[in-house]
């Protein structure tokens, strides 16, 4: 079984981003992409989110958030990295479907929808104004 340091070394070789930038708090796009690739690869190896966070020096909620937001392309790259190390990614051990056939989980978004418009008098100015009521709807 490959160690997390071997995975980190392979991510450095693959992405061209130096190890110190992956482990740093840098938010540059290429550093973040490399870090997410590391998160996904370690997660697919069976490491827990707190273990990955402790290894990289990030809070576990950051690791969880970034692994949830990862695209299928990033997940495929992480799986290919592990296969290059001779590892079988954890998701593929338990599921007999291809990663390209998996559906991306999309969180429902809340949208404000206009529900009611009515005319009401403004007691200060004496004018008739529109009162609008909105409601959150999950789309």
N, CA, C and O atoms as CSV, one atom per row, in Angstrom:
chain,resi,resn,atom,element,x,y,z
A,1,UNK,N,N,0.847,-1.187,0.000
A,1,UNK,CA,C,0.000,0.000,0.000
A,1,UNK,C,C,0.887,1.244,0.000
A,1,UNK,O,O,1.843,1.346,0.768
A,2,UNK,N,N,0.554,2.162,-0.859
A,2,UNK,CA,C,1.316,3.407,-0.977
A,2,UNK,C,C,1.043,4.305,0.223
A,2,UNK,O,O,-0.056,4.300,0.778
A,3,UNK,N,N,2.052,5.075,0.617
A,3,UNK,CA,C,1.882,6.001,1.733
A,3,UNK,C,C,1.375,7.341,1.218
A,3,UNK,O,O,1.390,7.604,0.015
A,4,UNK,N,N,0.926,8.186,2.148
A,4,UNK,CA,C,0.443,9.503,1.729
A,4,UNK,C,C,1.578,10.364,1.184
A,4,UNK,O,O,1.346,11.256,0.367
A,5,UNK,N,N,2.809,10.099,1.634
A,5,UNK,CA,C,3.962,10.858,1.118
A,5,UNK,C,C,4.249,10.482,-0.333
A,5,UNK,O,O,4.649,11.334,-1.127
A,6,UNK,N,N,4.046,9.207,-0.685
A,6,UNK,CA,C,4.219,8.774,-2.078
A,6,UNK,C,C,3.158,9.401,-2.973
A,6,UNK,O,O,3.436,9.781,-4.111
A,7,UNK,N,N,1.941,9.505,-2.448
A,7,UNK,CA,C,0.861,10.149,-3.207
A,7,UNK,C,C,1.192,11.623,-3.422
A,7,UNK,O,O,1.004,12.155,-4.516
A,8,UNK,N,N,1.684,12.278,-2.374
A,8,UNK,CA,C,2.068,13.688,-2.479
A,8,UNK,C,C,3.167,13.859,-3.527
A,8,UNK,O,O,3.119,14.788,-4.332
A,9,UNK,N,N,4.136,12.981,-3.518
A,9,UNK,CA,C,5.240,13.054,-4.488
A,9,UNK,C,C,4.721,12.900,-5.917
A,9,UNK,O,O,5.177,13.597,-6.823
A,10,UNK,N,N,3.769,11.986,-6.119
A,10,UNK,CA,C,3.197,11.783,-7.449
A,10,UNK,C,C,2.366,12.985,-7.891
A,10,UNK,O,O,2.379,13.345,-9.068
A,11,UNK,N,N,1.647,13.606,-6.960
A,11,UNK,CA,C,0.873,14.818,-7.283
A,11,UNK,C,C,1.827,15.937,-7.698
A,11,UNK,O,O,1.542,16.677,-8.639
A,12,UNK,N,N,2.961,16.064,-6.998
A,12,UNK,CA,C,3.966,17.078,-7.336
A,12,UNK,C,C,4.504,16.835,-8.737
A,12,UNK,O,O,4.643,17.774,-9.521
A,13,UNK,N,N,4.812,15.568,-9.059
A,13,UNK,CA,C,5.337,15.231,-10.389
A,13,UNK,C,C,4.295,15.466,-11.479
A,13,UNK,O,O,4.622,15.951,-12.562
A,14,UNK,N,N,3.065,15.127,-11.197
A,14,UNK,CA,C,1.992,15.238,-12.197
A,14,UNK,C,C,1.613,16.684,-12.480
A,14,UNK,O,O,1.474,17.076,-13.638
A,15,UNK,N,N,1.445,17.476,-11.428
A,15,UNK,CA,C,0.953,18.843,-11.601
A,15,UNK,C,C,2.062,19.864,-11.817
A,15,UNK,O,O,1.820,20.933,-12.377
A,16,UNK,N,N,3.274,19.543,-11.377
A,16,UNK,CA,C,4.373,20.502,-11.499
A,16,UNK,C,C,4.368,21.562,-10.403
A,16,UNK,O,O,5.153,22.509,-10.451
A,17,UNK,N,N,3.489,21.409,-9.420
A,17,UNK,CA,C,3.414,22.346,-8.293
A,17,UNK,C,C,4.293,21.806,-7.178
A,17,UNK,O,O,4.184,20.636,-6.812
A,18,UNK,N,N,5.159,22.645,-6.637
A,18,UNK,CA,C,6.082,22.224,-5.587
A,18,UNK,C,C,5.330,21.829,-4.311
A,18,UNK,O,O,4.258,22.358,-4.016
A,19,UNK,N,N,5.909,20.903,-3.573
A,19,UNK,CA,C,5.301,20.398,-2.333
A,19,UNK,C,C,5.025,21.511,-1.322
A,19,UNK,O,O,4.003,21.492,-0.636
A,20,UNK,N,N,5.932,22.474,-1.234
A,20,UNK,CA,C,5.747,23.547,-0.246
A,20,UNK,C,C,4.503,24.386,-0.550
A,20,UNK,O,O,3.888,24.928,0.368
A,21,UNK,N,N,4.122,24.501,-1.844
A,21,UNK,CA,C,2.929,25.256,-2.200
A,21,UNK,C,C,1.658,24.450,-1.940
A,21,UNK,O,O,0.621,25.016,-1.592
A,22,UNK,N,N,1.737,23.131,-2.110
A,22,UNK,CA,C,0.576,22.284,-1.833
A,22,UNK,C,C,0.265,22.302,-0.339
A,22,UNK,O,O,-0.898,22.322,0.061
A,23,UNK,N,N,1.306,22.294,0.471
A,23,UNK,CA,C,1.131,22.278,1.921
A,23,UNK,C,C,0.942,23.679,2.523
A,23,UNK,O,O,0.638,23.808,3.709
A,24,UNK,N,N,1.120,24.717,1.713
A,24,UNK,CA,C,1.016,26.094,2.206
A,24,UNK,C,C,-0.431,26.582,2.160
A,24,UNK,O,O,-1.281,25.921,1.564
A,25,UNK,N,N,-0.724,27.730,2.779
A,25,UNK,CA,C,-2.084,28.287,2.716
A,25,UNK,C,C,-2.373,29.047,1.425
A,25,UNK,O,O,-3.371,29.763,1.347
A,26,UNK,N,N,-1.524,28.906,0.419
A,26,UNK,CA,C,-1.691,29.624,-0.847
A,26,UNK,C,C,-3.042,29.312,-1.487
A,26,UNK,O,O,-3.511,28.174,-1.447
A,27,UNK,N,N,-3.664,30.338,-2.078
A,27,UNK,CA,C,-4.969,30.156,-2.737
A,27,UNK,C,C,-4.876,30.340,-4.242
A,27,UNK,O,O,-5.897,30.532,-4.902
A,28,UNK,N,N,-3.668,30.286,-4.795
A,28,UNK,CA,C,-3.521,30.379,-6.254
A,28,UNK,C,C,-4.196,29.167,-6.885
A,28,UNK,O,O,-4.187,28.074,-6.319
A,29,UNK,N,N,-4.776,29.369,-8.053
A,29,UNK,CA,C,-5.606,28.336,-8.679
A,29,UNK,C,C,-4.848,27.024,-8.906
A,29,UNK,O,O,-5.371,25.951,-8.606
A,30,UNK,N,N,-3.625,27.100,-9.429
A,30,UNK,CA,C,-2.910,25.847,-9.702
A,30,UNK,C,C,-2.502,25.141,-8.407
A,30,UNK,O,O,-2.436,23.912,-8.375
A,31,UNK,N,N,-2.229,25.896,-7.339
A,31,UNK,CA,C,-1.904,25.282,-6.050
A,31,UNK,C,C,-3.143,24.608,-5.469
A,31,UNK,O,O,-3.057,23.512,-4.915
A,32,UNK,N,N,-4.283,25.260,-5.596
A,32,UNK,CA,C,-5.535,24.710,-5.071
A,32,UNK,C,C,-5.927,23.443,-5.818
A,32,UNK,O,O,-6.359,22.464,-5.210
A,33,UNK,N,N,-5.773,23.466,-7.153
A,33,UNK,CA,C,-6.113,22.278,-7.951
A,33,UNK,C,C,-5.253,21.087,-7.551
A,33,UNK,O,O,-5.748,19.965,-7.438
A,34,UNK,N,N,-3.961,21.335,-7.337
A,34,UNK,CA,C,-3.060,20.258,-6.920
A,34,UNK,C,C,-3.447,19.738,-5.537
A,34,UNK,O,O,-3.403,18.534,-5.284
A,35,UNK,N,N,-3.822,20.649,-4.649
A,35,UNK,CA,C,-4.228,20.269,-3.295
A,35,UNK,C,C,-5.498,19.429,-3.333
A,35,UNK,O,O,-5.612,18.443,-2.605
A,36,UNK,N,N,-6.455,19.812,-4.179
A,36,UNK,CA,C,-7.709,19.051,-4.303
A,36,UNK,C,C,-7.422,17.659,-4.853
A,36,UNK,O,O,-8.037,16.681,-4.426
A,37,UNK,N,N,-6.494,17.568,-5.796
A,37,UNK,CA,C,-6.104,16.276,-6.349
A,37,UNK,C,C,-5.534,15.382,-5.243
A,37,UNK,O,O,-5.826,14.187,-5.192
A,38,UNK,N,N,-4.728,15.964,-4.365
A,38,UNK,CA,C,-4.183,15.228,-3.230
A,38,UNK,C,C,-5.290,14.797,-2.280
A,38,UNK,O,O,-5.314,13.649,-1.837
A,39,UNK,N,N,-6.213,15.712,-1.962
A,39,UNK,CA,C,-7.340,15.386,-1.082
A,39,UNK,C,C,-8.113,14.186,-1.633
A,39,UNK,O,O,-8.400,13.233,-0.909
A,40,UNK,N,N,-8.447,14.248,-2.926
A,40,UNK,CA,C,-9.255,13.185,-3.534
A,40,UNK,C,C,-8.519,11.856,-3.538
A,40,UNK,O,O,-9.095,10.816,-3.220
A,41,UNK,N,N,-7.239,11.896,-3.899
A,41,UNK,CA,C,-6.465,10.652,-3.947
A,41,UNK,C,C,-6.376,10.013,-2.563
A,41,UNK,O,O,-6.550,8.802,-2.421
A,42,UNK,N,N,-6.107,10.819,-1.555
A,42,UNK,CA,C,-6.017,10.279,-0.200
A,42,UNK,C,C,-7.370,9.770,0.283
A,42,UNK,O,O,-7.447,8.754,0.975
A,43,UNK,N,N,-8.438,10.479,-0.085
A,43,UNK,CA,C,-9.786,10.059,0.302
A,43,UNK,C,C,-10.132,8.725,-0.348
A,43,UNK,O,O,-10.749,7.863,0.277
A,44,UNK,N,N,-9.727,8.560,-1.615
A,44,UNK,CA,C,-9.979,7.306,-2.324
A,44,UNK,C,C,-9.148,6.153,-1.771
A,44,UNK,O,O,-9.497,4.988,-1.960
A,45,UNK,N,N,-8.046,6.475,-1.086
A,45,UNK,CA,C,-7.221,5.435,-0.460
A,45,UNK,C,C,-7.803,4.985,0.874
A,45,UNK,O,O,-7.386,3.966,1.423
A,46,UNK,N,N,-8.770,5.745,1.399
A,46,UNK,CA,C,-9.415,5.339,2.633
A,46,UNK,C,C,-9.056,6.192,3.830
A,46,UNK,O,O,-9.488,5.899,4.944
A,47,UNK,N,N,-8.273,7.245,3.626
A,47,UNK,CA,C,-7.955,8.148,4.733
A,47,UNK,C,C,-9.205,8.959,5.088
A,47,UNK,O,O,-9.990,9.319,4.210
A,48,UNK,N,N,-9.380,9.240,6.370
A,48,UNK,CA,C,-10.527,10.033,6.794
A,48,UNK,C,C,-10.253,11.519,6.528
A,48,UNK,O,O,-9.106,11.926,6.339
A,49,UNK,N,N,-11.305,12.302,6.518
A,49,UNK,CA,C,-11.183,13.740,6.269
A,49,UNK,C,C,-10.306,14.415,7.334
A,49,UNK,O,O,-9.460,15.233,6.971
A,50,UNK,N,N,-10.468,14.110,8.642
A,50,UNK,CA,C,-9.573,14.718,9.637
A,50,UNK,C,C,-8.106,14.324,9.458
A,50,UNK,O,O,-7.213,15.139,9.690
A,51,UNK,N,N,-7.851,13.064,9.041
A,51,UNK,CA,C,-6.474,12.633,8.795
A,51,UNK,C,C,-5.847,13.410,7.645
A,51,UNK,O,O,-4.683,13.804,7.721
A,52,UNK,N,N,-6.614,13.632,6.581
A,52,UNK,CA,C,-6.111,14.386,5.432
A,52,UNK,C,C,-5.859,15.836,5.838
A,52,UNK,O,O,-4.834,16.418,5.481
A,53,UNK,N,N,-6.791,16.412,6.580
A,53,UNK,CA,C,-6.632,17.786,7.038
A,53,UNK,C,C,-5.394,17.962,7.900
A,53,UNK,O,O,-4.671,18.948,7.765
A,54,UNK,N,N,-5.154,17.010,8.779
A,54,UNK,CA,C,-3.976,17.080,9.645
A,54,UNK,C,C,-2.696,16.945,8.825
A,54,UNK,O,O,-1.706,17.618,9.112
A,55,UNK,N,N,-2.704,16.089,7.816
A,55,UNK,CA,C,-1.532,15.880,6.966
A,55,UNK,C,C,-1.196,17.139,6.166
A,55,UNK,O,O,-0.028,17.511,6.050
A,56,UNK,N,N,-2.210,17.788,5.620
A,56,UNK,CA,C,-1.993,18.948,4.751
A,56,UNK,C,C,-1.938,20.256,5.551
A,56,UNK,O,O,-1.468,21.273,5.041
A,57,UNK,N,N,-2.410,20.235,6.786
A,57,UNK,CA,C,-2.396,21.447,7.598
A,57,UNK,C,C,-3.617,22.317,7.358
A,57,UNK,O,O,-3.545,23.543,7.445
A,58,UNK,N,N,-4.734,21.676,7.057
A,58,UNK,CA,C,-6.001,22.366,6.833
A,58,UNK,C,C,-7.045,21.835,7.797
A,58,UNK,O,O,-6.900,20.742,8.345
A,59,UNK,N,N,-8.092,22.609,7.999
A,59,UNK,CA,C,-9.206,22.157,8.833
A,59,UNK,C,C,-9.962,21.063,8.081
A,59,UNK,O,O,-10.068,21.106,6.855
A,60,UNK,N,N,-10.487,20.083,8.819
A,60,UNK,CA,C,-11.170,18.972,8.160
A,60,UNK,C,C,-12.379,19.427,7.354
A,60,UNK,O,O,-12.719,18.797,6.353
A,61,UNK,N,N,-13.036,20.513,7.771
A,61,UNK,CA,C,-14.207,20.982,7.013
A,61,UNK,C,C,-13.794,21.530,5.645
A,61,UNK,O,O,-14.560,21.447,4.686
A,62,UNK,N,N,-12.592,22.086,5.556
A,62,UNK,CA,C,-12.080,22.563,4.267
A,62,UNK,C,C,-11.878,21.386,3.322
A,62,UNK,O,O,-12.241,21.449,2.147
A,63,UNK,N,N,-11.298,20.316,3.845
A,63,UNK,CA,C,-11.070,19.110,3.040
A,63,UNK,C,C,-12.406,18.528,2.580
A,63,UNK,O,O,-12.559,18.161,1.415
A,64,UNK,N,N,-13.366,18.445,3.491
A,64,UNK,CA,C,-14.679,17.893,3.146
A,64,UNK,C,C,-15.360,18.737,2.072
A,64,UNK,O,O,-15.931,18.204,1.120
A,65,UNK,N,N,-15.295,20.040,2.230
A,65,UNK,CA,C,-15.926,20.947,1.264
A,65,UNK,C,C,-15.298,20.799,-0.120
A,65,UNK,O,O,-16.010,20.727,-1.121
A,66,UNK,N,N,-13.987,20.754,-0.177
A,66,UNK,CA,C,-13.320,20.679,-1.479
A,66,UNK,C,C,-13.518,19.321,-2.146
A,66,UNK,O,O,-13.606,19.254,-3.372
A,67,UNK,N,N,-13.590,18.242,-1.377
A,67,UNK,CA,C,-13.826,16.938,-2.001
A,67,UNK,C,C,-15.263,16.828,-2.509
A,67,UNK,O,O,-15.514,16.152,-3.507
A,68,UNK,N,N,-16.206,17.486,-1.834
A,68,UNK,CA,C,-17.594,17.486,-2.309
A,68,UNK,C,C,-17.748,18.302,-3.585
A,68,UNK,O,O,-18.551,17.957,-4.452
A,69,UNK,N,N,-16.980,19.383,-3.702
A,69,UNK,CA,C,-17.096,20.265,-4.865
A,69,UNK,C,C,-16.302,19.779,-6.069
A,69,UNK,O,O,-16.420,20.349,-7.154
A,70,UNK,N,N,-15.504,18.748,-5.900
A,70,UNK,CA,C,-14.625,18.282,-6.981
A,70,UNK,C,C,-15.439,17.809,-8.183
A,70,UNK,O,O,-16.483,17.175,-8.031
A,71,UNK,N,N,-14.949,18.123,-9.365
A,71,UNK,CA,C,-15.616,17.713,-10.593
A,71,UNK,C,C,-15.284,16.255,-10.898
A,71,UNK,O,O,-14.359,15.686,-10.319
A,72,UNK,N,N,-16.034,15.666,-11.798
A,72,UNK,CA,C,-15.769,14.285,-12.206
A,72,UNK,C,C,-14.393,14.180,-12.849
A,72,UNK,O,O,-13.711,13.168,-12.684
A,73,UNK,N,N,-13.976,15.209,-13.580
A,73,UNK,CA,C,-12.657,15.205,-14.217
A,73,UNK,C,C,-11.554,15.125,-13.159
A,73,UNK,O,O,-10.593,14.372,-13.317
A,74,UNK,N,N,-11.692,15.896,-12.088
A,74,UNK,CA,C,-10.710,15.861,-11.005
A,74,UNK,C,C,-10.718,14.499,-10.307
A,74,UNK,O,O,-9.665,13.991,-9.921
A,75,UNK,N,N,-11.890,13.918,-10.147
A,75,UNK,CA,C,-11.978,12.598,-9.530
A,75,UNK,C,C,-11.326,11.542,-10.407
A,75,UNK,O,O,-10.675,10.627,-9.903
A,76,UNK,N,N,-11.500,11.666,-11.725
A,76,UNK,CA,C,-10.863,10.734,-12.653
A,76,UNK,C,C,-9.346,10.852,-12.600
A,76,UNK,O,O,-8.643,9.842,-12.651
A,77,UNK,N,N,-8.829,12.092,-12.496
A,77,UNK,CA,C,-7.385,12.300,-12.389
A,77,UNK,C,C,-6.839,11.667,-11.121
A,77,UNK,O,O,-5.777,11.046,-11.148
A,78,UNK,N,N,-7.551,11.817,-10.013
A,78,UNK,CA,C,-7.121,11.233,-8.746
A,78,UNK,C,C,-7.119,9.706,-8.829
A,78,UNK,O,O,-6.208,9.051,-8.323
A,79,UNK,N,N,-8.139,9.150,-9.466
A,79,UNK,CA,C,-8.202,7.694,-9.628
A,79,UNK,C,C,-7.049,7.204,-10.503
A,79,UNK,O,O,-6.463,6.155,-10.232
A,80,UNK,N,N,-6.724,7.958,-11.548
A,80,UNK,CA,C,-5.602,7.586,-12.429
A,80,UNK,C,C,-4.275,7.656,-11.674
A,80,UNK,O,O,-3.392,6.826,-11.890
A,81,UNK,N,N,-4.135,8.644,-10.792
A,81,UNK,CA,C,-2.925,8.744,-9.970
A,81,UNK,C,C,-2.750,7.499,-9.112
A,81,UNK,O,O,-1.660,6.933,-9.030
A,82,UNK,N,N,-3.831,7.085,-8.478
A,82,UNK,CA,C,-3.750,5.913,-7.608
A,82,UNK,C,C,-3.467,4.648,-8.405
A,82,UNK,O,O,-2.725,3.776,-7.952
A,83,UNK,N,N,-4.051,4.549,-9.581
A,83,UNK,CA,C,-3.795,3.384,-10.419
A,83,UNK,C,C,-2.341,3.357,-10.867
A,83,UNK,O,O,-1.768,2.281,-11.037
A,84,UNK,N,N,-1.729,4.539,-11.063
A,84,UNK,CA,C,-0.310,4.614,-11.413
A,84,UNK,C,C,0.555,4.121,-10.257
A,84,UNK,O,O,1.651,3.606,-10.478
A,85,UNK,N,N,0.073,4.273,-9.032
A,85,UNK,CA,C,0.797,3.782,-7.852
A,85,UNK,C,C,0.494,2.310,-7.568
A,85,UNK,O,O,1.083,1.714,-6.667
A,86,UNK,N,N,-0.416,1.736,-8.330
A,86,UNK,CA,C,-0.786,0.345,-8.115
A,86,UNK,C,C,-1.890,0.166,-7.091
A,86,UNK,O,O,-2.123,-0.941,-6.605
A,87,UNK,N,N,-2.566,1.254,-6.766
A,87,UNK,CA,C,-3.676,1.215,-5.805
A,87,UNK,C,C,-5.005,1.122,-6.548
A,87,UNK,O,O,-5.133,1.599,-7.676
A,88,UNK,N,N,-5.988,0.504,-5.904
A,88,UNK,CA,C,-7.342,0.509,-6.451
A,88,UNK,C,C,-8.123,1.558,-5.671
A,88,UNK,O,O,-8.256,1.445,-4.452
A,89,UNK,N,N,-8.643,2.580,-6.355
A,89,UNK,CA,C,-9.404,3.618,-5.646
A,89,UNK,C,C,-10.578,3.016,-4.886
A,89,UNK,O,O,-11.237,2.099,-5.375
A,90,UNK,N,N,-10.835,3.533,-3.694
A,90,UNK,CA,C,-11.839,2.992,-2.790
A,90,UNK,C,C,-13.219,2.925,-3.419
A,90,UNK,O,O,-13.905,1.914,-3.273
A,91,UNK,N,N,-13.653,3.988,-4.125
A,91,UNK,CA,C,-14.980,3.982,-4.729
A,91,UNK,C,C,-15.110,2.869,-5.759
A,91,UNK,O,O,-16.177,2.269,-5.894
A,92,UNK,N,N,-14.039,2.591,-6.481
A,92,UNK,CA,C,-14.118,1.571,-7.523
A,92,UNK,C,C,-14.121,0.164,-6.935
A,92,UNK,O,O,-14.590,-0.770,-7.585
A,93,UNK,N,N,-13.608,-0.005,-5.725
A,93,UNK,CA,C,-13.649,-1.323,-5.080
A,93,UNK,C,C,-15.085,-1.725,-4.773
A,93,UNK,O,O,-15.445,-2.896,-4.884
A,94,UNK,N,N,-15.908,-0.744,-4.384
A,94,UNK,CA,C,-17.253,-1.042,-3.917
A,94,UNK,C,C,-18.329,-0.917,-4.988
A,94,UNK,O,O,-19.446,-1.400,-4.800
A,95,UNK,N,N,-18.011,-0.285,-6.092
A,95,UNK,CA,C,-19.009,-0.076,-7.135
A,95,UNK,C,C,-18.503,-0.659,-8.447
A,95,UNK,O,O,-17.332,-0.499,-8.792
A,96,UNK,N,N,-19.360,-1.315,-9.155
A,96,UNK,CA,C,-18.981,-1.919,-10.423
A,96,UNK,C,C,-19.366,-1.053,-11.609
A,96,UNK,O,O,-19.622,-1.577,-12.693
A,97,UNK,N,N,-19.412,0.260,-11.428
A,97,UNK,CA,C,-19.721,1.157,-12.527
A,97,UNK,C,C,-18.523,2.040,-12.801
A,97,UNK,O,O,-17.696,2.276,-11.920
A,98,UNK,N,N,-18.434,2.524,-14.020
A,98,UNK,CA,C,-17.333,3.401,-14.395
A,98,UNK,C,C,-17.553,4.781,-13.801
A,98,UNK,O,O,-18.690,5.215,-13.614
A,99,UNK,N,N,-16.458,5.465,-13.508
A,99,UNK,CA,C,-16.555,6.805,-12.942
A,99,UNK,C,C,-17.262,7.752,-13.901
A,99,UNK,O,O,-17.958,8.667,-13.462
A,100,UNK,N,N,-17.095,7.547,-15.205
A,100,UNK,CA,C,-17.730,8.437,-16.174
A,100,UNK,C,C,-19.246,8.257,-16.203
A,100,UNK,O,O,-19.964,9.140,-16.673
A,101,UNK,N,N,-19.740,7.121,-15.706
A,101,UNK,CA,C,-21.180,6.872,-15.679
A,101,UNK,C,C,-21.833,7.357,-14.388
A,101,UNK,O,O,-23.059,7.394,-14.285
A,102,UNK,N,N,-21.014,7.728,-13.405
A,102,UNK,CA,C,-21.566,8.194,-12.132
A,102,UNK,C,C,-22.184,9.573,-12.316
A,102,UNK,O,O,-21.686,10.390,-13.091
A,103,UNK,N,N,-23.258,9.819,-11.605
A,103,UNK,CA,C,-23.919,11.119,-11.682
A,103,UNK,C,C,-23.265,12.078,-10.702
A,103,UNK,O,O,-22.872,11.684,-9.605
A,104,UNK,N,N,-23.154,13.312,-11.092
A,104,UNK,CA,C,-22.608,14.338,-10.216
A,104,UNK,C,C,-23.712,14.776,-9.262
A,104,UNK,O,O,-24.829,15.074,-9.686
A,105,UNK,N,N,-23.390,14.812,-7.967
A,105,UNK,CA,C,-24.376,15.250,-6.982
A,105,UNK,C,C,-24.425,16.766,-6.978
A,105,UNK,O,O,-23.426,17.433,-6.709
A,106,UNK,N,N,-25.588,17.297,-7.276
A,106,UNK,CA,C,-25.766,18.744,-7.317
A,106,UNK,C,C,-26.653,19.142,-6.157
A,106,UNK,O,O,-27.736,18.589,-5.970
A,107,UNK,N,N,-26.190,20.095,-5.388
A,107,UNK,CA,C,-27.000,20.569,-4.273
A,107,UNK,C,C,-28.116,21.456,-4.813
A,107,UNK,O,O,-27.872,22.282,-5.693
A,108,UNK,N,N,-29.348,21.298,-4.296
A,108,UNK,CA,C,-30.430,22.160,-4.767
A,108,UNK,C,C,-30.172,23.612,-4.360
A,108,UNK,O,O,-29.663,23.887,-3.273
A,109,UNK,N,N,-30.529,24.520,-5.242
A,109,UNK,CA,C,-30.318,25.930,-4.928
A,109,UNK,C,C,-31.647,26.569,-4.536
A,109,UNK,O,O,-32.711,26.201,-5.034
A,110,UNK,N,N,-31.550,27.524,-3.643
A,110,UNK,CA,C,-32.744,28.248,-3.200
A,110,UNK,C,C,-32.863,29.523,-4.010
A,110,UNK,O,O,-31.896,30.267,-4.172
A,111,UNK,N,N,-34.065,29.765,-4.516
A,111,UNK,CA,C,-34.323,30.939,-5.340
A,111,UNK,C,C,-35.504,31.690,-4.747
A,111,UNK,O,O,-36.490,31.084,-4.329
A,112,UNK,N,N,-35.399,33.014,-4.715
A,112,UNK,CA,C,-36.528,33.825,-4.256
A,112,UNK,C,C,-37.545,33.943,-5.387
A,112,UNK,O,O,-37.195,34.306,-6.510
A,113,UNK,N,N,-38.790,33.639,-5.088
A,113,UNK,CA,C,-39.845,33.717,-6.091
A,113,UNK,C,C,-40.911,34.686,-5.589
A,113,UNK,O,O,-41.310,34.642,-4.425
A,114,UNK,N,N,-41.362,35.557,-6.480
A,114,UNK,CA,C,-42.411,36.511,-6.146
A,114,UNK,C,C,-43.726,35.751,-5.996
A,114,UNK,O,O,-44.177,35.073,-6.920
A,115,UNK,N,N,-44.332,35.878,-4.817
A,115,UNK,CA,C,-45.551,35.133,-4.528
A,115,UNK,C,C,-46.789,36.007,-4.669
A,115,UNK,O,O,-47.792,35.584,-5.244
A,116,UNK,N,N,-46.720,37.220,-4.147
A,116,UNK,CA,C,-47.922,38.059,-4.111
A,116,UNK,C,C,-47.541,39.529,-4.242
A,116,UNK,O,O,-46.554,39.984,-3.666
A,117,UNK,N,N,-48.337,40.254,-5.005
A,117,UNK,CA,C,-48.191,41.710,-5.107
A,117,UNK,C,C,-49.559,42.306,-4.798
A,117,UNK,O,O,-50.569,41.924,-5.390
A,118,UNK,N,N,-49.570,43.244,-3.867
A,118,UNK,CA,C,-50.847,43.892,-3.566
A,118,UNK,C,C,-50.617,45.380,-3.316
A,118,UNK,O,O,-49.519,45.802,-2.952
A,119,UNK,N,N,-51.660,46.152,-3.517
A,119,UNK,CA,C,-51.592,47.603,-3.337
A,119,UNK,C,C,-52.015,47.951,-1.914
A,119,UNK,O,O,-53.071,47.530,-1.440
A,120,UNK,N,N,-51.169,48.728,-1.246
A,120,UNK,CA,C,-51.477,49.152,0.125
A,120,UNK,C,C,-51.220,50.646,0.252
A,120,UNK,O,O,-50.319,51.178,-0.398
A,121,UNK,N,N,-51.998,51.325,1.077
A,121,UNK,CA,C,-51.774,52.767,1.253
A,121,UNK,C,C,-50.587,53.016,2.181
A,121,UNK,O,O,-50.392,52.318,3.176
A,122,UNK,N,N,-49.798,54.037,1.824
A,122,UNK,CA,C,-48.724,54.484,2.692
A,122,UNK,C,C,-49.316,55.599,3.553
A,122,UNK,O,O,-49.708,56.641,3.028
A,123,UNK,N,N,-49.385,55.394,4.861
A,123,UNK,CA,C,-50.056,56.336,5.738
A,123,UNK,C,C,-49.279,57.634,5.914
A,123,UNK,O,O,-49.872,58.655,6.261
A,124,UNK,N,N,-47.982,57.623,5.688
A,124,UNK,CA,C,-47.200,58.852,5.815
A,124,UNK,C,C,-47.380,59.768,4.613
A,124,UNK,O,O,-47.649,60.961,4.758
A,125,UNK,N,N,-47.227,59.187,3.415
A,125,UNK,CA,C,-47.293,60.020,2.208
A,125,UNK,C,C,-48.695,60.091,1.612
A,125,UNK,O,O,-49.002,61.003,0.844
A,126,UNK,N,N,-49.540,59.134,1.964
A,126,UNK,CA,C,-50.888,59.117,1.425
A,126,UNK,C,C,-50.966,58.466,0.049
A,126,UNK,O,O,-52.044,58.409,-0.542
A,127,UNK,N,N,-49.827,57.969,-0.477
A,127,UNK,CA,C,-49.809,57.330,-1.793
A,127,UNK,C,C,-50.099,55.831,-1.654
A,127,UNK,O,O,-49.923,55.231,-0.594
A,128,UNK,N,N,-50.547,55.262,-2.765
A,128,UNK,CA,C,-50.768,53.818,-2.834
A,128,UNK,C,C,-49.469,53.198,-3.359
A,128,UNK,O,O,-48.950,53.607,-4.398
A,129,UNK,N,N,-48.957,52.215,-2.632
A,129,UNK,CA,C,-47.700,51.561,-3.019
A,129,UNK,C,C,-47.924,50.065,-3.173
A,129,UNK,O,O,-48.897,49.506,-2.668
A,130,UNK,N,N,-46.994,49.430,-3.886
A,130,UNK,CA,C,-47.069,47.984,-4.050
A,130,UNK,C,C,-46.305,47.301,-2.927
A,130,UNK,O,O,-45.185,47.692,-2.598
A,131,UNK,N,N,-46.909,46.295,-2.352
A,131,UNK,CA,C,-46.228,45.470,-1.354
A,131,UNK,C,C,-45.980,44.115,-2.006
A,131,UNK,O,O,-46.904,43.473,-2.504
A,132,UNK,N,N,-44.748,43.701,-1.995
A,132,UNK,CA,C,-44.392,42.435,-2.643
A,132,UNK,C,C,-43.978,41.418,-1.586
A,132,UNK,O,O,-43.239,41.734,-0.654
A,133,UNK,N,N,-44.475,40.181,-1.752
A,133,UNK,CA,C,-44.084,39.098,-0.869
A,133,UNK,C,C,-43.324,38.076,-1.679
A,133,UNK,O,O,-43.732,37.680,-2.771
A,134,UNK,N,N,-42.182,37.651,-1.101
A,134,UNK,CA,C,-41.336,36.667,-1.759
A,134,UNK,C,C,-41.262,35.410,-0.912
A,134,UNK,O,O,-41.498,35.437,0.296
A,135,UNK,N,N,-40.925,34.296,-1.575
A,135,UNK,CA,C,-40.827,33.032,-0.887
A,135,UNK,C,C,-39.632,32.278,-1.479
A,135,UNK,O,O,-39.398,32.321,-2.686
A,136,UNK,N,N,-38.875,31.581,-0.610
A,136,UNK,CA,C,-37.773,30.764,-1.100
A,136,UNK,C,C,-38.319,29.471,-1.690
A,136,UNK,O,O,-39.136,28.788,-1.073
A,137,UNK,N,N,-37.858,29.149,-2.884
A,137,UNK,CA,C,-38.270,27.931,-3.575
A,137,UNK,C,C,-37.013,27.166,-3.950
A,137,UNK,O,O,-36.048,27.756,-4.435
A,138,UNK,N,N,-37.016,25.855,-3.728
A,138,UNK,CA,C,-35.859,25.025,-4.110
A,138,UNK,C,C,-36.020,24.643,-5.565
A,138,UNK,O,O,-37.039,24.093,-5.981
A,139,UNK,N,N,-34.965,24.957,-6.342
A,139,UNK,CA,C,-35.046,24.652,-7.776
A,139,UNK,C,C,-34.199,23.461,-8.110
A,139,UNK,O,O,-34.138,23.052,-9.269
